[in-house]
């Protein structure tokens, strides 16, 4: 009987803790978005980092964190965060953002890889505006020839 009550109490404590963590992560995420709107980049970065520490699997938080790292000029951390995001949720826009970061880093091999992958995923997602952007960049970088 005592074990059963102990187990139920522990279970309730875990549920409450998980709920509080999620609410706290969401509040940091919302604060980060507000700071970003106000162009307070470093404050936004602080809030997105806090949110990601509380829930590391949330794709919205990771996307905003990666974007904010790039705005702060921390390209290496931005790339690492986008790559983590790509594992959780493979999509064309994330690949395209990675390609743009690798372009900034003058890493032609990764630029080509992520542009090609972005084009494949954009076609699969039927994201025609992104397909156009990707093709333009592929031509600019002389990865493909214009038709």
N, C-alpha and C positions, 0 to 999 in steps of 0.2 A: 504494500500500500504506500509506504513512504517513498519507495523507488518510483512508483507511478506518479505521485505528486511531484517529486523532484524532476522527473522527466517532463511533465506538463509545464512546470514552472520554467524550466530551461528552454523549452520550446517557445513559450510566450516571450521570454526575454530575447531570444534570437529574432523572433518576428518583429518585436518593437525596435530592436537595434537596427535591423535591416531597413525598416520603414524610416527611421530617423536618418540613416545614412543616405537613403535615396532622396529624402526631402532636402537634406543639407547639400547634396550634390546638385540638385535642381536649383536651389537658391544661389549657389556659386555660379552655376551656368547662366542663370538669368542676370545676375549682377555683371558677369563678364560681357554679355550681350549689350547691356546698357553702357558699360564703359567703352565698348567698341564703337557704339553709335556716337558717343561723345568724343571719340578719337583719343581716349585715354588708354593707349595701347598697352602700356606696362601694367596698369591696373587690371585691364581685361585679361592679360596673360596670367597674372597672379590668380585671378578667379577661375579661369579655365584649368589651370594646373591643379588647384585645390579640388575642383570638381572631378578631374580625371583620376586623382589619387583616391577619391572616394568610390568611384565606379569606373574602372578602366575599360569596360566593354561598350560604353555608350558611344555610338558612332557620331552623333551630333556634337558631343563634347570634344571628341578627338578631331573632328573636322575643323571646328572653331579654334582648337588649340594649335593645330598645324598651321592654319591660316595666320593666326596671331604671331606664332614664332617667325613666320616669313616676314610679316610686317615689321617685326623688331629686328630683322636682319640676321636671325639665327637660322640660317638655311639648313645646316646639318640636323638640328632638332626638328625642323619642319619636315624634312625628308623622312626622318625616322618615324615621325608621328603619322605622316601620310602612308608610309609603308605598313605600319601597324593597322591603320584604318583599312587599307586595301585587303589585308588578310581577313578582317572581320566582315567587310562588305565590298567585294570587288565591283567597281563601276567605272564608267568611262571618264567622268569628271575628275575622280581622284587620280587616275592614270595621267590625265591631261595636266593636272596641277603638278604632279611629280615631274612630268616632262619639262614644264616651264621652269621648275627649280633646277633641274639638271642642265637646262640651257643656260641659266644664270651661272651655274658652276662650271660651264664649258665642258661638260662630260657628254661627249657626242654619243658614245655607246649606249648609255642609259637614256639619253634623250630619244634616240631612235627606238629603243626597246619600248619605252612607255608611250611614245606617240603611236607606234604600231599597235600596241595593246589597247590604247584608248580608242583608236579607229575601229578595231574589231568589236570592242564592247559598245561603242556608240552606234554602230550598225545594228548590233543585236538589240540594243535598247530603242532603236529607231529615233535617236536624238539627232535630227537633221541639222540643227544649228551648230551643234558641237562637231559634227562630221565636217561641216564647212570650215570651222575654225582650225581643226586638226589638219585638214588638207592644205590650208593656207600656210600653216607653220611647216608642214612637211616640204612644201615647195620652197619657202623662204630658206629653210635649212639645207636645201638641195639634196634632200633624202629621196624625193621623187621628182620627176619632170612634169612640167605643166602640159596639159593636153591641148 
